[in-house]
Amino acid sequence: MEKLDVRGKVCPLPLFYAKRKISEMKPGEEIEIIADDLTAKETIPKWSKLHNHEIVSMENEGKNFRIIIRAR
């Protein structure tokens, strides 16, 4: 599973890095994104759903959150 740590980055950078990584993935591959920007917590899942990628899980971990996305 790919991992992308964008802690310390503010939107639109987390979304930009996530989009770039996901575009390089094959259907069925997963990526784990760790972030701390609250805007990214909304924009990354919205963008993923809009482009038919599956949100496998979203978890809060203190000030950070983790999103696992499966590419389609």
C-alpha positions in Angstrom: 0.0 0.0 0.0 1.3 3.4 -0.9 1.6 5.9 1.9 1.4 9.7 1.7 2.2 11.9 4.7 1.0 15.5 4.1 1.1 16.6 7.8 2.1 20.2 8.1 0.8 21.0 4.6 -2.3 23.2 4.1 -4.9 22.9 1.3 -4.7 22.8 -1.6 -1.4 21.0 -1.2 -2.7 17.8 0.5 -5.3 17.4 -2.2 -2.7 18.2 -5.0 -0.3 15.5 -3.7 -3.1 13.0 -3.2 -4.4 13.5 -6.7 -1.0 13.1 -8.2 -0.3 9.9 -6.3 -3.7 8.4 -7.1 -3.3 9.2 -10.8 -0.1 7.0 -10.8 -1.9 4.0 -9.2 -3.6 1.1 -10.9 -7.2 0.2 -10.2 -7.5 -1.7 -7.0 -4.4 -0.3 -5.4 -4.7 1.5 -2.1 -3.1 4.6 -0.6 -3.0 5.7 3.0 -3.0 9.4 3.4 -2.1 11.0 6.8 -2.9 14.6 7.2 -3.7 17.3 9.8 -5.3 20.0 7.7 -9.1 20.0 8.4 -9.9 21.3 4.9 -8.1 18.2 3.5 -10.3 16.0 5.6 -13.2 17.2 3.5 -11.7 17.9 0.1 -9.8 14.6 -0.4 -12.8 12.4 0.2 -15.1 14.6 -1.9 -12.6 14.6 -4.8 -12.2 10.8 -4.4 -15.9 10.1 -4.6 -16.3 12.5 -7.5 -13.7 10.5 -9.4 -15.2 7.1 -8.3 -12.4 6.1 -6.0 -13.5 4.1 -3.0 -13.0 5.5 0.5 -12.0 2.4 2.4 -11.7 4.1 5.8 -11.3 7.4 7.6 -10.0 7.6 11.1 -9.1 10.4 13.5 -5.9 10.0 15.4 -5.6 13.0 17.8 -4.8 16.1 15.6 -4.2 13.8 12.6 -6.5 11.8 10.5 -5.9 8.8 8.2 -7.8 8.2 4.9 -7.4 4.9 2.9 -8.5 5.2 -0.7 -8.8 2.4 -3.3 -8.1 3.6 -6.8 -10.7 2.7 -9.5 
